[in-house]
Amino acid sequence: GTGVADVDIDVTDAVSGAGVLLLADLTDAAGFYQVIVPAGSLNVVFSPPTVTLLAAVRVLAVAVAGDAVLDATLPAGVVLSGTVTGNGGPVANTDIDVKVAATGLDVPLVGDHTNALGAFAVVVVPGTYHVEVEPPKATRLVAKRILGLVVNSATNLPITLDPGVRVSGTVTDPAGAPVGAVDVDAFRAADLVEIFTSADHTSALGFYEVIIPTDTYQFRYIPGPASVGLDSLVLN
């Protein structure tokens, strides 16, 4: 029931996903905030400082037609921390994503990138989660997914990433035009187990790049909903 200071307010358009530029988007000492937003359907995230041990909250599809009041209650959380290493040293700027194991929904986080020492610390509500660890592709380290991690109290999660190789290319349609938003998945040929890869969709120019361990693979290219009339492709 106490106001929380310095909570960061972030707003995105619920339809397009585009961020909304805000001014003075931190709560004051009493927990009060006021921002100017366009009318529409908006997603709002309230991100408290990590030291509060309160978890961030996301409110989806808020219909805004005029001046409105949107309060939030931040739940008590616990710290999930760790250090990411690879190639014999810490891995900076690694993106840490946490998803609810039962639903697959993303959990809004504060401090979800490793620092220069490879360390991170985020606050989550006690529960069971999938943790996705995505290093910069320039490191040529393989991303990792940790399934079913139970976090009921302060938890330390040391993570070691394996070296990999770069596979990249361009996806085009039968006329040779690039195809964007194609999902590129790699499955180990021996058992068809999918290798977790980060940022594995083609760009607007049809380009993709994934980092995977050396092995033999089946690649699957699955077009997005906007690619009407295009079928998926499997390369064995």
ABEGO torsion letter per residue (X at the ends): XBBBBGBBBBBBBAAAGBBBBBBGABBBAAGBBBBBBBBEBBBBBBBBBAAAGBBBBBBBGBBBABBBBBBBBBBBBBBBBEBBBBGGBBBBGBBBBBBBAAAGBBBBBBGABBBAAGBBBBBBBBEBBBBBBBBBAAAGBBBBBBBGBBBABBBBBBBBBBBBBBBBEBBBBAAGBBBBGBBBBBBBAAAGBBBBBBGABBBAAGBBBBBBBBBBBBBBBBBBAABBGBBBBBBX
